[in-house]
Amino acid sequence: MGRLTARIDRIKKRIEFACYCFPHGDDDRFVRNVKEIGTIPELVTLERFQQGVKTEKTPIYHIFMEESGSGFFADHNRLLAYLYFADRYRLAPVVEYTEKFCYAEEKAVNGTTNPFEYYFYQPMGIGLEELKEAGLAVRSRKENTSLADQLNDKAGGYTRSEKYMREMARISAKYIRLQDSVEEYISSEISDLIGGRKTLGVHVRGTDFRRNYNGHPIAVRPEEYLDETRKIVGNGYDSIFLATDDSSAVGLFREAFGDKLLYYPDVVRSDGDETVMKSAVKRENHHYKLGLEVLRDMYTLAACEGLIAGLSQVSYAARIQKLSVGKEWQDLRILDKGINHHRAVNCPG
């Protein structure tokens, strides 16, 4: 009887595992990893002991950003999660974005072929050449980012708890530093645009968000952002800074606020529902400049005293940046209409 019971238990476990794997059967990466478990000698588990003895040399953690097809700050916010993992396990991170990064150029930019370094310094001053010379390193895995997800109250790519935001702000302050030329450019642009005026920042996410991707926030219409702006702008604001990928939103806000509206006129925008990330404008280093433009928008939003935004990667980045320099918003309004839940396979990338 005991042997029969044990056999039934084993069968039940196999059925439970099969049920777990079934929804992921068309995910090539999941299937490949499951098949390889137990056969890869390089697979490691990291353990952190509070009373551990410190080694003389910090192990290198190679953050290899796999192709995602995502926007600039979707990848950047994912990078913060990798950096959180490195920080937790006392690893020295080295960041590599590949040529498949959506903002990569075919030739070097700012003296580097690593797209991460177009904009940022390496977190610990260790570059890819030093990484190769080191001989050994711990390489990142997608699963590493789940450690940061544990800071959230709920699971989901667009759910961010206050604890998560403040921890990512700490990580950003510790590891993220703009290249000098990029920092000087952005600081100059913010100074020229805003000056000393008290400014309300508004981020309107349009273009492909209108498609209401499964698992993404329900799109907020530009008119809804405008209504919220009208409610708050009277709280002593001298100007409104609009960051958007939607050219129609610029016209809408300009008509409502006239000279009080500030925005960067050189940003590539769209009237349709195609992401600007996939635009093909004939200008030198177009993809690099797309990244620079959204980076400038984010830092400008973070420099404002108030913020109106939806659930977007840019707005999360602006909130993290604000916290990373020890500042808070006078007014913060996040327009949240919930998350799309449907069966359509229509997500970007």
N, C-alpha and C positions, 0 to 999 in steps of 0.2 A: 504493500500500500504506500509505503514511504517513497519508493522509487517512482511510482505512478504520479504521486503528488508533485515530486520534484520535476518530473517530465512535463506535467501540465504547466507548472510555474515557468519553465523555460520557454514553452510554446507561447504563453501569454506575453512574456517579455518580448519575444520576437514579433508578435502581432502588434504590440504597442509601438515598437521601434519602426515597423513597416508603416504604421499609420502616421507616425511622425515624419517619415521620409517622403511619403506619397505627395504632399503638397509641393515639395521641392524637386520632384522628379525631372522637371524641365529646366532646372537651374544647373547649368553645366559646371559651374564652380563648386556648388554644393556636392554634386555627384562625384566630381573628381576628388575632392578633399575626403569624402567619406571612404572612397575606394582606396585612397592612399594612406589613411590612418593605419598605423601598425607596420607600414612598409617604408616610411621615410626616416632614415637615421638622424636627420637634422632637426626633426620636430622636438621642441623643447618646452618645458614648463618653467616659468619664473616664480620663485618664491621670495617673499619679502619678510624678513624677521626684524622685529623692533630692536632686539638686542644684538643684532648681527655685528660682526667685526668689519669695519670699513677696510676696503682694499686700497692699495696705493694708486691703482689706475681704474678709472671709471669705465665700465664696459660701454662700447659704442652701440647705439641703436640706430640702425639704418631705416629711416622712414621712407619707404618706397611707395610713392603715391600712385596706385594703379589707375588705369584709365577709368573715368567715371562718366564722361559726357556731361558733367554738371557745370553750373556756373561758378564764377570766381569764389564767392563766399561760401557756397556749399562745400567746395573743396577746402577752403581755408578753415571753416568751422570744424570740419572733419580732422584737419591737421591739428587743431587745438586738442582734440580728443587723443590723438596719438601722443602729443607732447605731455598731456596729463598722465598717460601711461608711463612715459619715460621718467617723468618727475616722481611718480609713485614708486617706481622700481630703481630709482637712482641711476638711470642710464644717460649717456651723453648722446643726444639726438643729432643726426645728420639728415637733412631733408633733401629728397630728390624728386622733382617733378620731371616727368619724361616728355618726349616730343609729342606724346598723345594728349597732353594737357591742352585744353581748349584755347589757351592764350599763348601757346608756344609759337615761336617763329622758326623759320628754317635756318636762320643764321643767328650768330651770337648777338645778344642785346646787353648793353652795359657791361660788355666784356665777359659774358658767361653764356653757356649753352644750357644751363640749368634754369628753367623758367622760374623756380622759386627765388633764385638769386637775382632775377630781373628787378625784383621789388624789395627783397628782404636780405638781411645778413643771416648767415648760418647761426642757429641758436647758441652754440658753444664755440663758435669760431673754427670748427672743424669742417673742412670741405670734402668734396668727393675724392680728390686725389689722396688726401690724408686717410680717408676711409679705406681706400684700396691698399695703401701702404701699411695700414694696421694689420691687414691679413685676416683678422677675425672680427665679426660683428654680429649682433643680434638683429635679424631682419624683421621688420614689422609684418603683422598679419591683420587682415581686415577685422578680425575678432577682437583685436586689442582695444578698439574704440568703444566696445561695450562696457569697459570699466567706467568711463565717463558717463555713459547712459544710466549707470546705477545711481547717479546723483539726482536724476529726475524722479518725480512722483509717479509718472506714468511712462509707459513705453511709447515710442513714436518719434519720427524724425523731426516733427515740428512742435514737440512738447518740451518746454524748457522751464525747469523750476528755478526759483530764486537762488537756491544753493548751487545749482549748475552754473548759472550766470556768473555768480561771484567767484566760483572756482576757476572758470574759464578766464575771467578777468585777471585773476592772480597768475594763471599760466601765461596769458598774453603779455602781461607786464614783465614777466621773468624771461620769456624766450623770444618774443616777437620784436624785432627792431628794423625799421625801414632803412634801406640804403640811403646814405647821406644825400645823394642827388634827388632821390624820390621824396625824401622828407622835406628838403628845401623847396622843391617844386610845390608840393601840396600845401605847406605852410604859407608860401607866398600867395597861392591861389585863394586860400581861405581868407587871408588878410585883405587881399584886393577885393574880394566879393562881399564879405561881411563887415570888415572893419571892426569898429567897436559897437555895432548895433546889437541890441538884444533880439535874437532871432529864433523863430519857431521852425524847426525842421519837419518836413513832410516827405515821406517816402511812399510813392505810388508805384506798386508793382503791377505792370500790365503785360503786354505782348502775350507770350505763350501761357501765362497764368490763367488767361481767359478760357483755356481749354479744360480747366478743372481736372487736372491729372488725379488719378486715383492715389490716395494717400497724401495728397497735397492740400493746402488750405483752399477753402471755397473762395473764389475770386471776389474781391471787394471792388466795386465800381468807383471810378474817379469822382463821381458826384457824391459818393458817401464820404470819401476823404475830404472833399470840399466842404460838406456840411459840418464835419467835425472841426475843420480848421476855422470856420466862421465862429464856432462856439468858443474857441480858445484864444484866438488871436487878440482879443480884447484884454487879455491878462498882461498888458504892458509890453507887448512885442512891437518892435520897430519895423521888423521885416519878416518875410517868410522865405525860407530856402526850400525849393522843390527839387528833389532827386527822383528821377523817373526814367524808365526806358520807353515810356509812352508819349509820343509827341502830341497826341490829342489832349493829354492831361495838362501839358504846358499851356496850350491855348485856353483851356477851361479856367485855369488858375490865373492866367494873365488878365483875362476878361473880368474876373472877380476882384482882383487885388491891384491891378495896374503896376505902378512903379514900386509898390511895396514888395512885389515878387522878385526873388533872386533865384537864378539858376545858371548853370554853365552852358553857354550856347554851343560849345563845340562837341557835346556828347552825341554819339550816334544813337538815334532813337527810331522807333517804328510805329506805324499806325495800325499794323495788322496784328496777327496772333503768332507770328514767327519770332523766336528769340533773337535778340540783337547779337547774341554770342555767335550765331551762325551767319551774320551779315558779311557781305563781301564788298567792302568799300576800298577803292583804289587809293591807298595812302601807305606810306612807308611804315613798316612795323604795325600794321593794323591790329593784329591780335594782341600784341603787347599794349597798345594804346587803349584797347577795350578794357583790359585789366586795370590800367592806370586810371581810366575814367571812373570806373566803379569804386576803385580804392579811394580816389579823391572824394567822390560822393559820400562814401561811408565816413571818412574822417571829418568831412564838413558837417554831416548830420550830428556826429558826436560832439562837435564844437558848438552846436546850438544849445540854447537853454531849455527848449522843449522839443518833444518828438511826437508826431502822429505817424503811425505806420501799421501795416498788417503783419501777419505771421510770414516773414520772409527771412532768407538767410542774410540779406543786407541789413535789415533792421536789427536782427540778433547781433550781428557783428558790431553795429554802431552802439548798441547797449552795452556790449562787453567792453568795447573801447572806452566808453564813458566811465565805466566802473574801474577800468584798469588804471586810470589816472586819478582815482579817488574822488570822482565827482558824481553828483546825482542830478536827475532832471527836475526842473521846476514843475513841468507838466509832462506826463507820459500817458498817451492814449494808444492802445493796441487794439485795432479793429479785428475781432476774431469772430468769424461766422461759422467756425467749425472746420472739420476735415472731410474731404470727399471720400466716400466709401462706396465704391461700385466695382464691378468685375471687369471693366474695360481695361485692356492692356494698352495703355496710352502714355505711359510715363516717359519722360525724356531720357535719352541715352540708351 
